[in-house]
């Protein structure tokens, strides 16, 4: 039995977090735009900053996902098939 460098569940968690963050960013920024249109500039500004923070977390999550996939690919050591 071979030991795996990264647990397979980690990929599922990272992908699920990325999906939830995309939805959260859209909802927060949309609600911020709604508050801005209703005249609540402070609330709109706060939600824009919250959306920016969620965006940063989203980018970090995507970087972690790409690095995890790269580590998994390097650990497998399989070469792509050569074309004749």
C-alpha positions as CSV (number, residue, x, y, z in Angstrom):
1,X,0.0,0.0,0.0
2,X,1.5,3.3,-1.0
3,X,1.3,6.4,1.2
4,X,-0.1,9.5,-0.4
5,X,1.5,12.9,0.1
6,X,-1.8,14.7,0.1
7,X,-5.1,13.2,1.2
8,X,-7.7,13.0,-1.6
9,X,-10.3,14.7,0.5
10,X,-8.2,17.9,0.5
11,X,-8.9,18.4,-3.2
12,X,-12.7,18.1,-2.6
13,X,-12.5,20.6,0.3
14,X,-10.4,23.1,-1.7
15,X,-12.8,22.9,-4.7
16,X,-15.9,23.2,-2.4
17,X,-14.4,26.3,-0.7
18,X,-13.7,27.9,-4.0
19,X,-17.3,27.4,-5.1
20,X,-18.7,28.8,-1.9
21,X,-16.4,31.8,-2.1
22,X,-17.5,32.6,-5.6
23,X,-21.1,32.6,-4.5
24,X,-20.3,34.6,-1.4
25,X,-18.4,37.2,-3.3
26,X,-21.2,37.7,-5.8
27,X,-23.9,38.0,-3.0
28,X,-21.8,40.4,-0.9
29,X,-20.9,42.7,-3.8
30,X,-24.4,42.5,-5.2
31,X,-25.9,43.5,-1.8
32,X,-23.3,46.2,-1.5
33,X,-24.4,47.6,-4.9
34,X,-28.0,47.5,-3.7
35,X,-27.2,49.4,-0.6
36,X,-25.3,52.0,-2.6
37,X,-28.2,52.4,-4.9
38,X,-30.5,52.9,-1.9
39,X,-28.2,55.7,-0.6
40,X,-26.3,53.8,2.2
41,X,-22.8,54.7,1.1
42,X,-21.2,53.5,4.4
43,X,-22.8,50.1,4.1
44,X,-21.9,49.8,0.5
45,X,-18.2,50.7,1.3
46,X,-18.1,48.1,4.1
47,X,-19.5,45.4,1.8
48,X,-17.0,46.3,-0.9
49,X,-14.2,45.8,1.5
50,X,-15.7,42.5,2.7
51,X,-16.0,41.4,-0.9
52,X,-12.3,42.4,-1.5
53,X,-11.3,40.3,1.5
54,X,-13.3,37.3,0.2
55,X,-11.6,37.8,-3.1
56,X,-8.2,37.6,-1.5
57,X,-9.2,34.4,0.3
58,X,-10.5,33.0,-3.0
59,X,-7.2,33.7,-4.8
60,X,-5.3,32.1,-2.0
61,X,-7.6,29.0,-2.2
62,X,-7.0,28.7,-5.9
63,X,-3.3,29.0,-5.5
64,X,-3.4,26.2,-2.9
65,X,-5.5,24.1,-5.2
66,X,-3.1,24.5,-8.1
67,X,-0.1,23.7,-5.9
68,X,-1.8,20.6,-4.5
69,X,-2.6,19.4,-7.9
70,X,1.0,20.0,-9.0
71,X,2.3,18.1,-6.0
72,X,0.0,15.2,-6.8
73,X,1.1,15.2,-10.4
74,X,4.8,15.2,-9.4
75,X,4.3,12.5,-6.8
76,X,2.7,10.2,-9.4
77,X,5.7,10.5,-11.6
78,X,3.8,9.6,-14.7
79,X,5.0,10.9,-18.0
80,X,2.5,12.0,-20.7
81,X,2.4,9.6,-23.6
82,X,4.7,10.4,-26.4
83,X,3.1,10.9,-29.8
84,X,4.6,9.1,-32.8
